[in-house]
Amino acid sequence: MYQMFVLPAGTPGEAGAELMARSGRLLQAAAVKRLELPAPDLHVLEIGFGPGVGLALLADTVPQGHVTGVDPSELMHRHAAQRNSEAIAAGRMTLIRSTADTLPLPDDSQDAAMMIDNLHFWPDPVAGLREVSRVLAPGGAVVCGFSPPSGGPPNDLARMFDTAGFVEIESLTRRGGFLLRARTATGADR
């Protein structure tokens, strides 16, 4: 299980990548839609991008913007780079090997962020969410999703986002999974 989904590697990781690419598109498309990206030139982050399906959807949504993907798995970097080779070659996408709790990005540099089926694997989800908040611009949207096979969201997910300083926290359960949408605070609330 660990080599298949947590830090994909080897034969189990290859099987996990194939499964994620085949079954994850609907929830990732719903997450991109819930980000409600208002312009085609935004900077968007995906944490735990897996085989890169969500990255491709984001790149299509912000064709004049930039998509940054962060994932610790070398195997997933290979899959995502193959799937998104044109966007990478055009300089519209960057893939970084790292984790949510150590995002090598400047403060306020991203307009939106998403993470699908991986927050429950983070060693310290609140610390990771604080790091996401740090790199998001004031008022930046974040969407966190969980598919039914992932086991669903942690019971205290909304509290985690609140503790990390997010506002306007909204949850939506749909047939294809669960989505939580929130924003970073603006002005004096930050």
DOVOMAR-493333 format. One record per residue (C-alpha): residue number from 1; x, y, z. Coordinates in steps of 0.05 Angstrom, whole numbers. Each point is the difference from the previous one (the first is absolute). Layout:
! DOVOMAR-493333
  kollum      xx      yy      zz
     NUM       X       Y       Z
...
END
This chain:
! DOVOMAR-493333
  kollum      xx      yy      zz
       1       0       0       0
       2      55      49      19
       3      38     -10     -66
       4     -65       3     -39
       5     -30      64      27
       6      39      35      56
       7      69       4     -33
       8     -10     -38     -66
       9      60     -40     -22
      10      15     -64     -39
      11     -52     -47     -27
      12     -53      18      52
      13      11      74     -17
      14      -9     -13     -74
      15     -66     -36      15
      16     -21      58      45
      17      17      51     -54
      18     -42     -38     -51
      19     -59      -5      48
      20       4      74      19
      21       3      21     -73
      22     -59     -44     -19
      23     -46      15      59
      24      19      69      26
      25     -19      46     -58
      26     -72      14      21
      27      17      23      71
      28      60      40     -25
      29     -44      34     -52
      30     -51      16      55
      31      56      28      44
      32      26      45     -57
      33     -71      25     -11
      34      -9      14      75
      35      63      43       0
      36     -41      49     -42
      37      62      28     -35
      38     -21      69     -25
      39      55      12     -52
      40      43     -40     -49
      41      67      29      25
      42       1     -24      72
      43      53     -38      38
      44     -28     -65      27
      45      30     -54      45
      46     -16     -74       5
      47      28     -38      59
      48       6     -76      -7
      49     -13       2     -75
      50       8     -75     -12
      51       2     -18     -74
      52     -15      72     -20
      53     -73      -3     -22
      54     -19      59      44
      55      60      39     -24
      56     -23      -8     -72
      57     -70      24      18
      58      29      60      36
      59      46      17     -59
      60     -61      -1     -46
      61     -37      46      48
      62      56      52       6
      63      30      -2     -70
      64      37      66      10
      65      18     -15      73
      66      47     -47      34
      67     -12     -67      36
      68      47     -25      53
      69      -4     -72      24
      70      31     -25      64
      71       7     -75      14
      72      54     -40      37
      73      -4     -61     -47
      74      52      -7     -55
      75     -46     -49     -35
      76     -58      49      -1
      77      46      54     -26
      78      16     -44     -59
      79     -73     -15     -15
      80     -21      73       8
      81      58      25     -42
      82     -19     -47     -57
      83     -74      19       4
      84      16      75       3
      85      63       4     -44
      86     -27      56     -45
      87     -19      46      58
      88      67     -13      34
      89      38      13     -65
      90     -40      65     -10
      91      20      24      70
      92     -73      -2      24
      93      11     -55      50
      94      53     -17      53
      95       5     -65      39
      96      35       1      67
      97      20     -59      44
      98     -22      21      69
      99     -56      -7      51
     100     -56      45      24
     101      36      19      64
     102      61      27     -37
     103     -25      36     -62
     104      60      33     -35
     105     -42      58     -25
     106      -2      74      19
     107     -53      29      46
     108     -65      21     -36
     109      25     -29     -66
     110     -59     -44     -18
     111     -72      20     -16
     112     -31     -68      16
     113      18     -70      23
     114     -29     -69       1
     115      16     -68      29
     116     -38     -64     -15
     117       4     -64      41
     118      64      16      38
     119     -10      47      59
     120     -14     -61      45
     121      71     -24     -15
     122      34      65      22
     123      39      -9      65
     124     -29      65      28
     125     -60      23     -41
     126      -8      66      38
     127      74      18     -12
     128      -9     -18     -73
     129     -63      43      -6
     130      36      59      33
     131      54      -8     -53
     132     -53       0     -54
     133     -30      63      30
     134      69      33       0
     135      10     -10     -75
     136     -71      20     -18
     137     -16      73     -15
     138     -51      34      46
     139     -69     -26     -19
     140      30     -60     -38
     141     -44     -61      -7
     142      18     -70      21
     143     -37     -64     -14
     144      13     -66      36
     145     -33     -63     -26
     146      -8     -73      19
     147     -27     -55     -44
     148     -41     -57      31
     149      57     -51      -7
     150      46      46      40
     151     -43     -11      62
     152     -27      71      -2
     153      21      62      38
     154      24       2      72
     155     -57      16      48
     156      34      64      22
     157      19      26     -69
     158     -39      66       5
     159      32      12      68
     160      69     -12     -30
     161     -13      53     -53
     162     -27      48      52
     163      60     -11      46
     164      47      13     -60
     165     -34      68     -10
     166     -46     -14     -59
     167     -69      34      -5
     168     -65     -12     -38
     169       7     -75      10
     170     -53     -39     -39
     171      -8     -75      -9
     172     -35     -36     -56
     173     -13     -75      -4
     174     -16     -26     -69
     175      -5     -68     -32
     176      72       3     -23
     177      27      20      68
     178       9      55      50
     179      26      71     -12
     180      17      54      50
     181      10      71     -26
     182      29      58      40
     183      37      66      -9
     184      59      33      32
     185     -17      60      43
     186       8      70     -28
     187      22      66      31
     188       1       4      75
     189     -27     -71       8
     190      66     -29     -26
END
